[in-house]
Amino acid sequence: MDTVQDQTVGCVKAATAILGDKWTPLILRFFVNESTVRFCQIQDLVDGINPRTLSARLDSLEKSGIITKHATTSENRCEYALTKKGTALVPILHDMERWSAQYS
């Protein structure tokens, strides 16, 4: 007979540290179909996010190695792109999308 311990999923601490807040999955979904995304694009697409919150989430994702930040040719503009580590989260985002479609 299976015990509860046998049925538990392994450690999800690292993934939930990144995907566990309100805004991060909503932010990352814009990187799935775009190679680079600008701050103002994300702000326009993520309804209701405060610019300070968005900036903090992007900084956190950059520090975690999920995205990189690159200056553009335009003054005071930058673009963000997924790293290899960030790209590895895409299947998880697709699973979250499927689950949400099925159960919401």
Backbone as XML, in Angstrom:
<?xml version="1.0"?>
<chain id="A" units="angstrom">
  <residue number="1" name="MET">
    <atom name="N" x="0.838" y="-1.179" z="0.000"/>
    <atom name="CA" x="0.000" y="0.000" z="0.000"/>
    <atom name="C" x="0.888" y="1.248" z="0.000"/>
  </residue>
  <residue number="2" name="ASP">
    <atom name="N" x="0.518" y="2.222" z="-0.833"/>
    <atom name="CA" x="1.291" y="3.458" z="-0.918"/>
    <atom name="C" x="1.074" y="4.300" z="0.321"/>
  </residue>
  <residue number="3" name="THR">
    <atom name="N" x="2.151" y="4.882" z="0.791"/>
    <atom name="CA" x="2.031" y="5.828" z="1.885"/>
    <atom name="C" x="1.957" y="7.225" z="1.305"/>
  </residue>
  <residue number="4" name="VAL">
    <atom name="N" x="1.580" y="8.188" z="2.129"/>
    <atom name="CA" x="1.514" y="9.573" z="1.681"/>
    <atom name="C" x="2.877" y="10.021" z="1.182"/>
  </residue>
  <residue number="5" name="GLN">
    <atom name="N" x="3.935" y="9.592" z="1.848"/>
    <atom name="CA" x="5.286" y="9.988" z="1.448"/>
    <atom name="C" x="5.613" y="9.456" z="0.059"/>
  </residue>
  <residue number="6" name="ASP">
    <atom name="N" x="5.167" y="8.268" z="-0.288"/>
    <atom name="CA" x="5.423" y="7.702" z="-1.607"/>
    <atom name="C" x="4.707" y="8.486" z="-2.705"/>
  </residue>
  <residue number="7" name="GLN">
    <atom name="N" x="3.613" y="9.161" z="-2.379"/>
    <atom name="CA" x="2.804" y="9.863" z="-3.370"/>
    <atom name="C" x="3.174" y="11.331" z="-3.521"/>
  </residue>
  <residue number="8" name="THR">
    <atom name="N" x="4.035" y="11.830" z="-2.690"/>
    <atom name="CA" x="4.377" y="13.248" z="-2.764"/>
    <atom name="C" x="5.312" y="13.521" z="-3.921"/>
  </residue>
  <residue number="9" name="VAL">
    <atom name="N" x="5.191" y="14.711" z="-4.440"/>
    <atom name="CA" x="6.086" y="15.174" z="-5.489"/>
    <atom name="C" x="7.378" y="15.607" z="-4.818"/>
  </residue>
  <residue number="10" name="GLY">
    <atom name="N" x="8.478" y="15.391" z="-5.488"/>
    <atom name="CA" x="9.765" y="15.805" z="-4.936"/>
    <atom name="C" x="9.806" y="17.297" z="-4.641"/>
  </residue>
  <residue number="11" name="CYS">
    <atom name="N" x="10.917" y="17.755" z="-4.215"/>
    <atom name="CA" x="11.081" y="19.143" z="-3.811"/>
    <atom name="C" x="10.696" y="20.109" z="-4.936"/>
  </residue>
  <residue number="12" name="VAL">
    <atom name="N" x="9.784" y="20.994" z="-4.640"/>
    <atom name="CA" x="9.362" y="22.015" z="-5.596"/>
    <atom name="C" x="9.750" y="23.407" z="-5.109"/>
  </residue>
  <residue number="13" name="LYS">
    <atom name="N" x="10.619" y="23.436" z="-4.113"/>
    <atom name="CA" x="11.000" y="24.701" z="-3.497"/>
    <atom name="C" x="11.608" y="25.684" z="-4.498"/>
  </residue>
  <residue number="14" name="ALA">
    <atom name="N" x="12.519" y="25.222" z="-5.343"/>
    <atom name="CA" x="13.180" y="26.124" z="-6.299"/>
    <atom name="C" x="12.184" y="26.683" z="-7.304"/>
  </residue>
  <residue number="15" name="ALA">
    <atom name="N" x="11.288" y="25.837" z="-7.806"/>
    <atom name="CA" x="10.301" y="26.294" z="-8.789"/>
    <atom name="C" x="9.298" y="27.255" z="-8.161"/>
  </residue>
  <residue number="16" name="THR">
    <atom name="N" x="8.842" y="26.948" z="-6.951"/>
    <atom name="CA" x="7.869" y="27.847" z="-6.329"/>
    <atom name="C" x="8.509" y="29.157" z="-5.889"/>
  </residue>
  <residue number="17" name="ALA">
    <atom name="N" x="9.807" y="29.149" z="-5.635"/>
    <atom name="CA" x="10.494" y="30.407" z="-5.308"/>
    <atom name="C" x="10.422" y="31.366" z="-6.487"/>
  </residue>
  <residue number="18" name="ILE">
    <atom name="N" x="10.394" y="30.818" z="-7.702"/>
    <atom name="CA" x="10.329" y="31.653" z="-8.901"/>
    <atom name="C" x="8.888" y="31.875" z="-9.347"/>
  </residue>
  <residue number="19" name="LEU">
    <atom name="N" x="8.110" y="30.815" z="-9.429"/>
    <atom name="CA" x="6.755" y="30.899" z="-9.990"/>
    <atom name="C" x="5.657" y="31.104" z="-8.953"/>
  </residue>
  <residue number="20" name="GLY">
    <atom name="N" x="6.015" y="31.162" z="-7.689"/>
    <atom name="CA" x="5.019" y="31.160" z="-6.637"/>
    <atom name="C" x="4.364" y="32.487" z="-6.293"/>
  </residue>
  <residue number="21" name="ASP">
    <atom name="N" x="4.793" y="33.574" z="-6.886"/>
    <atom name="CA" x="4.118" y="34.835" z="-6.558"/>
    <atom name="C" x="3.045" y="35.149" z="-7.593"/>
  </residue>
  <residue number="22" name="LYS">
    <atom name="N" x="2.264" y="36.156" z="-7.311"/>
    <atom name="CA" x="1.101" y="36.502" z="-8.131"/>
    <atom name="C" x="1.466" y="36.891" z="-9.562"/>
  </residue>
  <residue number="23" name="TRP">
    <atom name="N" x="2.538" y="37.614" z="-9.750"/>
    <atom name="CA" x="2.801" y="38.237" z="-11.048"/>
    <atom name="C" x="3.754" y="37.481" z="-11.964"/>
  </residue>
  <residue number="24" name="THR">
    <atom name="N" x="4.681" y="36.724" z="-11.418"/>
    <atom name="CA" x="5.746" y="36.135" z="-12.233"/>
    <atom name="C" x="5.243" y="35.245" z="-13.365"/>
  </residue>
  <residue number="25" name="PRO">
    <atom name="N" x="4.328" y="34.305" z="-13.136"/>
    <atom name="CA" x="3.846" y="33.511" z="-14.273"/>
    <atom name="C" x="3.170" y="34.376" z="-15.344"/>
  </residue>
  <residue number="26" name="LEU">
    <atom name="N" x="2.469" y="35.411" z="-14.917"/>
    <atom name="CA" x="1.827" y="36.314" z="-15.873"/>
    <atom name="C" x="2.852" y="37.088" z="-16.690"/>
  </residue>
  <residue number="27" name="ILE">
    <atom name="N" x="3.961" y="37.431" z="-16.071"/>
    <atom name="CA" x="5.034" y="38.130" z="-16.775"/>
    <atom name="C" x="5.738" y="37.181" z="-17.739"/>
  </residue>
  <residue number="28" name="LEU">
    <atom name="N" x="6.083" y="36.001" z="-17.271"/>
    <atom name="CA" x="6.852" y="35.058" z="-18.082"/>
    <atom name="C" x="6.103" y="34.559" z="-19.307"/>
  </residue>
  <residue number="29" name="ARG">
    <atom name="N" x="4.784" y="34.549" z="-19.255"/>
    <atom name="CA" x="4.036" y="34.029" z="-20.403"/>
    <atom name="C" x="4.264" y="34.856" z="-21.667"/>
  </residue>
  <residue number="30" name="PHE">
    <atom name="N" x="4.653" y="36.107" z="-21.538"/>
    <atom name="CA" x="4.898" y="36.948" z="-22.707"/>
    <atom name="C" x="6.215" y="36.609" z="-23.398"/>
  </residue>
  <residue number="31" name="PHE">
    <atom name="N" x="7.087" y="35.900" z="-22.689"/>
    <atom name="CA" x="8.357" y="35.493" z="-23.273"/>
    <atom name="C" x="8.235" y="34.215" z="-24.097"/>
  </residue>
  <residue number="32" name="VAL">
    <atom name="N" x="7.133" y="33.511" z="-23.965"/>
    <atom name="CA" x="6.971" y="32.234" z="-24.658"/>
    <atom name="C" x="6.975" y="32.423" z="-26.168"/>
  </residue>
  <residue number="33" name="ASN">
    <atom name="N" x="6.309" y="33.451" z="-26.665"/>
    <atom name="CA" x="6.201" y="33.670" z="-28.108"/>
    <atom name="C" x="7.080" y="34.794" z="-28.637"/>
  </residue>
  <residue number="34" name="GLU">
    <atom name="N" x="7.776" y="35.483" z="-27.769"/>
    <atom name="CA" x="8.616" y="36.613" z="-28.176"/>
    <atom name="C" x="10.060" y="36.354" z="-27.751"/>
  </residue>
  <residue number="35" name="SER">
    <atom name="N" x="10.997" y="36.668" z="-28.615"/>
    <atom name="CA" x="12.401" y="36.467" z="-28.244"/>
    <atom name="C" x="12.869" y="37.537" z="-27.252"/>
  </residue>
  <residue number="36" name="THR">
    <atom name="N" x="12.344" y="38.748" z="-27.388"/>
    <atom name="CA" x="12.643" y="39.822" z="-26.438"/>
    <atom name="C" x="11.355" y="40.582" z="-26.131"/>
  </residue>
  <residue number="37" name="VAL">
    <atom name="N" x="11.300" y="41.134" z="-24.933"/>
    <atom name="CA" x="10.132" y="41.897" z="-24.500"/>
    <atom name="C" x="10.622" y="43.139" z="-23.776"/>
  </residue>
  <residue number="38" name="ARG">
    <atom name="N" x="9.982" y="44.261" z="-24.043"/>
    <atom name="CA" x="10.327" y="45.517" z="-23.378"/>
    <atom name="C" x="9.441" y="45.724" z="-22.146"/>
  </residue>
  <residue number="39" name="PHE">
    <atom name="N" x="9.932" y="46.506" z="-21.214"/>
    <atom name="CA" x="9.224" y="46.802" z="-19.971"/>
    <atom name="C" x="7.814" y="47.306" z="-20.258"/>
  </residue>
  <residue number="40" name="CYS">
    <atom name="N" x="7.711" y="48.283" z="-21.159"/>
    <atom name="CA" x="6.399" y="48.889" z="-21.435"/>
    <atom name="C" x="5.437" y="47.880" z="-22.066"/>
  </residue>
  <residue number="41" name="GLN">
    <atom name="N" x="5.945" y="46.929" z="-22.847"/>
    <atom name="CA" x="5.084" y="45.884" z="-23.405"/>
    <atom name="C" x="4.492" y="45.039" z="-22.290"/>
  </residue>
  <residue number="42" name="ILE">
    <atom name="N" x="5.341" y="44.634" z="-21.359"/>
    <atom name="CA" x="4.868" y="43.808" z="-20.247"/>
    <atom name="C" x="3.855" y="44.577" z="-19.421"/>
  </residue>
  <residue number="43" name="GLN">
    <atom name="N" x="4.160" y="45.825" z="-19.134"/>
    <atom name="CA" x="3.261" y="46.647" z="-18.324"/>
    <atom name="C" x="1.889" y="46.785" z="-18.991"/>
  </residue>
  <residue number="44" name="ASP">
    <atom name="N" x="1.881" y="46.953" z="-20.304"/>
    <atom name="CA" x="0.614" y="47.065" z="-21.029"/>
    <atom name="C" x="-0.169" y="45.756" z="-21.028"/>
  </residue>
  <residue number="45" name="LEU">
    <atom name="N" x="0.539" y="44.631" z="-21.080"/>
    <atom name="CA" x="-0.122" y="43.337" z="-21.199"/>
    <atom name="C" x="-0.523" y="42.711" z="-19.872"/>
  </residue>
  <residue number="46" name="VAL">
    <atom name="N" x="0.208" y="43.027" z="-18.806"/>
    <atom name="CA" x="-0.131" y="42.497" z="-17.484"/>
    <atom name="C" x="-1.033" y="43.511" z="-16.804"/>
  </residue>
  <residue number="47" name="ASP">
    <atom name="N" x="-2.295" y="43.295" z="-16.917"/>
    <atom name="CA" x="-3.291" y="44.229" z="-16.413"/>
    <atom name="C" x="-3.183" y="44.406" z="-14.902"/>
  </residue>
  <residue number="48" name="GLY">
    <atom name="N" x="-3.022" y="45.648" z="-14.458"/>
    <atom name="CA" x="-3.068" y="45.973" z="-13.043"/>
    <atom name="C" x="-1.748" y="45.927" z="-12.299"/>
  </residue>
  <residue number="49" name="ILE">
    <atom name="N" x="-0.655" y="45.642" z="-12.975"/>
    <atom name="CA" x="0.623" y="45.584" z="-12.254"/>
    <atom name="C" x="1.192" y="46.996" z="-12.094"/>
  </residue>
  <residue number="50" name="ASN">
    <atom name="N" x="1.643" y="47.268" z="-10.902"/>
    <atom name="CA" x="2.282" y="48.531" z="-10.584"/>
    <atom name="C" x="3.685" y="48.527" z="-11.194"/>
  </residue>
  <residue number="51" name="PRO">
    <atom name="N" x="4.140" y="49.632" z="-11.771"/>
    <atom name="CA" x="5.484" y="49.671" z="-12.363"/>
    <atom name="C" x="6.600" y="49.282" z="-11.390"/>
  </residue>
  <residue number="52" name="ARG">
    <atom name="N" x="6.463" y="49.653" z="-10.136"/>
    <atom name="CA" x="7.476" y="49.264" z="-9.137"/>
    <atom name="C" x="7.488" y="47.760" z="-8.926"/>
  </residue>
  <residue number="53" name="THR">
    <atom name="N" x="6.296" y="47.168" z="-8.885"/>
    <atom name="CA" x="6.193" y="45.724" z="-8.723"/>
    <atom name="C" x="6.791" y="45.021" z="-9.930"/>
  </residue>
  <residue number="54" name="LEU">
    <atom name="N" x="6.472" y="45.491" z="-11.121"/>
    <atom name="CA" x="7.024" y="44.903" z="-12.337"/>
    <atom name="C" x="8.544" y="44.998" z="-12.333"/>
  </residue>
  <residue number="55" name="SER">
    <atom name="N" x="9.063" y="46.151" z="-11.988"/>
    <atom name="CA" x="10.509" y="46.340" z="-11.936"/>
    <atom name="C" x="11.149" y="45.378" z="-10.933"/>
  </residue>
  <residue number="56" name="ALA">
    <atom name="N" x="10.524" y="45.230" z="-9.777"/>
    <atom name="CA" x="11.056" y="44.321" z="-8.754"/>
    <atom name="C" x="11.032" y="42.872" z="-9.235"/>
  </residue>
  <residue number="57" name="ARG">
    <atom name="N" x="9.955" y="42.470" z="-9.898"/>
    <atom name="CA" x="9.855" y="41.090" z="-10.404"/>
    <atom name="C" x="10.891" y="40.838" z="-11.497"/>
  </residue>
  <residue number="58" name="LEU">
    <atom name="N" x="11.070" y="41.795" z="-12.396"/>
    <atom name="CA" x="12.074" y="41.633" z="-13.450"/>
    <atom name="C" x="13.476" y="41.565" z="-12.861"/>
  </residue>
  <residue number="59" name="ASP">
    <atom name="N" x="13.760" y="42.389" z="-11.867"/>
    <atom name="CA" x="15.066" y="42.341" z="-11.197"/>
    <atom name="C" x="15.285" y="40.973" z="-10.548"/>
  </residue>
  <residue number="60" name="SER">
    <atom name="N" x="14.249" y="40.467" z="-9.895"/>
    <atom name="CA" x="14.340" y="39.163" z="-9.238"/>
    <atom name="C" x="14.581" y="38.045" z="-10.254"/>
  </residue>
  <residue number="61" name="LEU">
    <atom name="N" x="13.861" y="38.102" z="-11.372"/>
    <atom name="CA" x="14.039" y="37.092" z="-12.422"/>
    <atom name="C" x="15.440" y="37.166" z="-13.029"/>
  </residue>
  <residue number="62" name="GLU">
    <atom name="N" x="15.954" y="38.375" z="-13.147"/>
    <atom name="CA" x="17.306" y="38.546" z="-13.673"/>
    <atom name="C" x="18.337" y="37.981" z="-12.692"/>
  </residue>
  <residue number="63" name="LYS">
    <atom name="N" x="18.174" y="38.278" z="-11.418"/>
    <atom name="CA" x="19.096" y="37.771" z="-10.393"/>
    <atom name="C" x="19.035" y="36.251" z="-10.290"/>
  </residue>
  <residue number="64" name="SER">
    <atom name="N" x="17.874" y="35.678" z="-10.569"/>
    <atom name="CA" x="17.702" y="34.221" z="-10.524"/>
    <atom name="C" x="18.213" y="33.538" z="-11.783"/>
  </residue>
  <residue number="65" name="GLY">
    <atom name="N" x="18.604" y="34.315" z="-12.775"/>
    <atom name="CA" x="19.117" y="33.741" z="-14.013"/>
    <atom name="C" x="18.040" y="33.270" z="-14.972"/>
  </residue>
  <residue number="66" name="ILE">
    <atom name="N" x="16.810" y="33.762" z="-14.800"/>
    <atom name="CA" x="15.687" y="33.373" z="-15.653"/>
    <atom name="C" x="15.618" y="34.244" z="-16.904"/>
  </residue>
  <residue number="67" name="ILE">
    <atom name="N" x="15.938" y="35.520" z="-16.744"/>
    <atom name="CA" x="15.944" y="36.449" z="-17.877"/>
    <atom name="C" x="17.247" y="37.230" z="-17.880"/>
  </residue>
  <residue number="68" name="THR">
    <atom name="N" x="17.534" y="37.821" z="-19.027"/>
    <atom name="CA" x="18.659" y="38.750" z="-19.134"/>
    <atom name="C" x="18.118" y="40.095" z="-19.592"/>
  </residue>
  <residue number="69" name="LYS">
    <atom name="N" x="18.828" y="41.125" z="-19.246"/>
    <atom name="CA" x="18.436" y="42.487" z="-19.600"/>
    <atom name="C" x="19.493" y="43.065" z="-20.517"/>
  </residue>
  <residue number="70" name="HIS">
    <atom name="N" x="19.048" y="43.611" z="-21.655"/>
    <atom name="CA" x="19.965" y="44.182" z="-22.642"/>
    <atom name="C" x="19.532" y="45.598" z="-22.980"/>
  </residue>
  <residue number="71" name="ALA">
    <atom name="N" x="20.482" y="46.504" z="-23.057"/>
    <atom name="CA" x="20.190" y="47.872" z="-23.496"/>
    <atom name="C" x="19.889" y="47.855" z="-24.991"/>
  </residue>
  <residue number="72" name="THR">
    <atom name="N" x="18.975" y="48.708" z="-25.407"/>
    <atom name="CA" x="18.658" y="48.839" z="-26.830"/>
    <atom name="C" x="19.360" y="50.072" z="-27.379"/>
  </residue>
  <residue number="73" name="THR">
    <atom name="N" x="19.201" y="50.296" z="-28.656"/>
    <atom name="CA" x="19.808" y="51.475" z="-29.268"/>
    <atom name="C" x="19.088" y="52.752" z="-28.857"/>
  </residue>
  <residue number="74" name="SER">
    <atom name="N" x="17.829" y="52.620" z="-28.454"/>
    <atom name="CA" x="17.079" y="53.785" z="-27.972"/>
    <atom name="C" x="17.574" y="54.167" z="-26.586"/>
  </residue>
  <residue number="75" name="GLU">
    <atom name="N" x="17.592" y="55.440" z="-26.325"/>
    <atom name="CA" x="18.046" y="55.949" z="-25.041"/>
    <atom name="C" x="17.123" y="55.499" z="-23.915"/>
  </residue>
  <residue number="76" name="ASN">
    <atom name="N" x="17.694" y="55.067" z="-22.813"/>
    <atom name="CA" x="16.966" y="54.648" z="-21.613"/>
    <atom name="C" x="15.975" y="53.506" z="-21.861"/>
  </residue>
  <residue number="77" name="ARG">
    <atom name="N" x="16.230" y="52.674" z="-22.815"/>
    <atom name="CA" x="15.348" y="51.542" z="-23.096"/>
    <atom name="C" x="16.145" y="50.249" z="-22.961"/>
  </residue>
  <residue number="78" name="CYS">
    <atom name="N" x="15.434" y="49.206" z="-22.565"/>
    <atom name="CA" x="16.074" y="47.903" z="-22.499"/>
    <atom name="C" x="15.069" y="46.829" z="-22.892"/>
  </residue>
  <residue number="79" name="GLU">
    <atom name="N" x="15.602" y="45.676" z="-23.215"/>
    <atom name="CA" x="14.779" y="44.529" z="-23.560"/>
    <atom name="C" x="15.185" y="43.367" z="-22.656"/>
  </residue>
  <residue number="80" name="TYR">
    <atom name="N" x="14.239" y="42.496" z="-22.427"/>
    <atom name="CA" x="14.472" y="41.320" z="-21.617"/>
    <atom name="C" x="14.288" y="40.083" z="-22.480"/>
  </residue>
  <residue number="81" name="ALA">
    <atom name="N" x="15.073" y="39.055" z="-22.194"/>
    <atom name="CA" x="14.967" y="37.801" z="-22.934"/>
    <atom name="C" x="15.153" y="36.641" z="-21.950"/>
  </residue>
  <residue number="82" name="LEU">
    <atom name="N" x="14.541" y="35.506" z="-22.268"/>
    <atom name="CA" x="14.723" y="34.311" z="-21.446"/>
    <atom name="C" x="16.130" y="33.754" z="-21.624"/>
  </residue>
  <residue number="83" name="THR">
    <atom name="N" x="16.677" y="33.252" z="-20.548"/>
    <atom name="CA" x="17.934" y="32.523" z="-20.600"/>
    <atom name="C" x="17.605" y="31.051" z="-20.856"/>
  </residue>
  <residue number="84" name="LYS">
    <atom name="N" x="18.609" y="30.228" z="-20.923"/>
    <atom name="CA" x="18.386" y="28.783" z="-21.057"/>
    <atom name="C" x="17.590" y="28.269" z="-19.852"/>
  </residue>
  <residue number="85" name="LYS">
    <atom name="N" x="17.929" y="28.747" z="-18.684"/>
    <atom name="CA" x="17.219" y="28.367" z="-17.461"/>
    <atom name="C" x="15.758" y="28.827" z="-17.531"/>
  </residue>
  <residue number="86" name="GLY">
    <atom name="N" x="15.532" y="30.015" z="-18.052"/>
    <atom name="CA" x="14.175" y="30.521" z="-18.203"/>
    <atom name="C" x="13.377" y="29.754" z="-19.234"/>
  </residue>
  <residue number="87" name="THR">
    <atom name="N" x="14.021" y="29.399" z="-20.333"/>
    <atom name="CA" x="13.358" y="28.629" z="-21.381"/>
    <atom name="C" x="12.907" y="27.274" z="-20.855"/>
  </residue>
  <residue number="88" name="ALA">
    <atom name="N" x="13.636" y="26.728" z="-19.903"/>
    <atom name="CA" x="13.259" y="25.445" z="-19.310"/>
    <atom name="C" x="11.951" y="25.533" z="-18.515"/>
  </residue>
  <residue number="89" name="LEU">
    <atom name="N" x="11.520" y="26.743" z="-18.167"/>
    <atom name="CA" x="10.239" y="26.929" z="-17.467"/>
    <atom name="C" x="9.038" y="26.928" z="-18.405"/>
  </residue>
  <residue number="90" name="VAL">
    <atom name="N" x="9.259" y="27.066" z="-19.698"/>
    <atom name="CA" x="8.160" y="27.165" z="-20.664"/>
    <atom name="C" x="7.218" y="25.966" z="-20.596"/>
  </residue>
  <residue number="91" name="PRO">
    <atom name="N" x="7.714" y="24.724" z="-20.535"/>
    <atom name="CA" x="6.763" y="23.600" z="-20.411"/>
    <atom name="C" x="5.899" y="23.675" z="-19.153"/>
  </residue>
  <residue number="92" name="ILE">
    <atom name="N" x="6.452" y="24.197" z="-18.077"/>
    <atom name="CA" x="5.675" y="24.356" z="-16.842"/>
    <atom name="C" x="4.571" y="25.382" z="-17.055"/>
  </residue>
  <residue number="93" name="LEU">
    <atom name="N" x="4.884" y="26.469" z="-17.739"/>
    <atom name="CA" x="3.873" y="27.488" z="-18.038"/>
    <atom name="C" x="2.771" y="26.921" z="-18.925"/>
  </residue>
  <residue number="94" name="HIS">
    <atom name="N" x="3.141" y="26.074" z="-19.890"/>
    <atom name="CA" x="2.131" y="25.426" z="-20.743"/>
    <atom name="C" x="1.244" y="24.495" z="-19.911"/>
  </residue>
  <residue number="95" name="ASP">
    <atom name="N" x="1.835" y="23.764" z="-18.971"/>
    <atom name="CA" x="1.050" y="22.899" z="-18.090"/>
    <atom name="C" x="0.099" y="23.722" z="-17.223"/>
  </residue>
  <residue number="96" name="MET">
    <atom name="N" x="0.572" y="24.855" z="-16.731"/>
    <atom name="CA" x="-0.282" y="25.739" z="-15.935"/>
    <atom name="C" x="-1.449" y="26.259" z="-16.786"/>
  </residue>
  <residue number="97" name="GLU">
    <atom name="N" x="-1.169" y="26.580" z="-18.044"/>
    <atom name="CA" x="-2.208" y="27.054" z="-18.963"/>
    <atom name="C" x="-3.259" y="25.975" z="-19.185"/>
  </residue>
  <residue number="98" name="ARG">
    <atom name="N" x="-2.809" y="24.741" z="-19.447"/>
    <atom name="CA" x="-3.754" y="23.634" z="-19.665"/>
    <atom name="C" x="-4.603" y="23.374" z="-18.430"/>
  </residue>
  <residue number="99" name="TRP">
    <atom name="N" x="-3.964" y="23.382" z="-17.268"/>
    <atom name="CA" x="-4.690" y="23.153" z="-16.034"/>
    <atom name="C" x="-5.737" y="24.247" z="-15.820"/>
  </residue>
  <residue number="100" name="SER">
    <atom name="N" x="-5.346" y="25.486" z="-16.043"/>
    <atom name="CA" x="-6.262" y="26.618" z="-15.868"/>
    <atom name="C" x="-7.443" y="26.528" z="-16.824"/>
  </residue>
  <residue number="101" name="ALA">
    <atom name="N" x="-7.182" y="26.146" z="-18.066"/>
    <atom name="CA" x="-8.258" y="26.013" z="-19.044"/>
    <atom name="C" x="-9.229" y="24.902" z="-18.649"/>
  </residue>
  <residue number="102" name="GLN">
    <atom name="N" x="-8.699" y="23.851" z="-18.090"/>
    <atom name="CA" x="-9.552" y="22.713" z="-17.732"/>
    <atom name="C" x="-10.362" y="22.956" z="-16.469"/>
  </residue>
  <residue number="103" name="TYR">
    <atom name="N" x="-9.783" y="23.651" z="-15.504"/>
    <atom name="CA" x="-10.432" y="23.748" z="-14.197"/>
    <atom name="C" x="-10.914" y="25.136" z="-13.802"/>
  </residue>
  <residue number="104" name="SER">
    <atom name="N" x="-10.806" y="26.094" z="-14.667"/>
    <atom name="CA" x="-11.307" y="27.429" z="-14.263"/>
    <atom name="C" x="-12.649" y="27.712" z="-14.889"/>
  </residue>
</chain>
